[in-house]
Amino acid sequence: MNFPYSSKKWMTISLAAVLTTAIGAGTLTASANTGSEAAKTTATAPAQTPATPDKVAAQTGTTATPATNAAEELTLEKAIEQALKTNVTLENAKIDAKNADLNQALSYKTNADMPEEMRDTLDAAKSKQVGNAQGELTKKLNALSVNATEGKIKLGAQNAFYNLIFAQDDYQLKKQSLQRAEQQLKVAKAAFDVGTKAKTDVLQAEMGVAGAQAALTQAENSVQVAIMDLNDFLGVDLTKKWNVKSSNKQTAPVTMTMEQAQAQALTKRVEMTKVQEELNLAELNVKLINEYSFLSTMPGKIARNNVEKAQKTIEEQKRTISKEVAQAYLNLDAARQSIDFQKKAKDSAAESYRLTNLRFENGLATTLEVVQAEEELSSRENQYQKAILSYNLAVVNFETSLGN
């Protein structure tokens, strides 16, 4: 069969089509099996948009930077350690606890110095024993408050860390998407030049490139915001640069049952210690009234009511903690399964994109179909990365619900 164009022009089309297929889906499918794959491809994926070394370093912690402007390495453990050192909220909580302890020390000294002859009445006994018990409780609660704040800081540091990891991975995915779109545009232009494709195919490919460029710009901005959010939470310079080392949790099933997790939380959570100590204080008040007066009096009835109230508060706190642990447990299991489902969807989208390119080579698909297949692949890649992020955060929330 004779064609109205030369073999040299046919070579142009063939080479462009081969490049599209090889670069488009093959490189993604090969890396789809483990962990945070975008972080793994950072060092090898070529940049598709102009960027200075400083700008790239700020956007992707896994990208090498010149020795004169090297970013400090940041792991998940180091992020937590840094937050515990410099987070303003935690520092203020420690100061408040110290002040409360100092104020209580003054009150304790006053009660301890109370003359013996003033301790033979109910009011005097309550002033000394209940007052001192209240002081010890306050001191213990101050320490627990600091511990609870530390737990929240650890949780917040991990959230900020993983949000930055996701933003960086998403940036790398958007660069790969732009690379595929630009390669598709080259193929469309080559085909148009030899007369095998219409001008509309080139225009559609150009729209695909423009959309990919817009998505990349948004991803760049998200990285910058995530860096500032992390630095703000850590209590360091907002412009500080980090060479972030990805640290994904192992996606293994939880080894304990939900009931075991709930039982562990009830023994370790700060809230349970607080309500138990409040019950002890209420029972001490009843004991003193019984020794120095009568429980049938109005103060005695009130004291017994306070004991009952404290007991009900404990039961309510148990239900609240058990519910929180159950929700965290179920969310963790769902997040783990979601990774597998999203990976299958991503792999299918990559294969669909590859096959659509093959159909395009043989004149059986339009540029629009290829662009749509690429957009679907980009979306599935993003959903897979979100699934990894959600799982890591679910692990953090579950561990926090246990009181770890």
Disulfide bonds with the S-S distance in Angstrom:
none
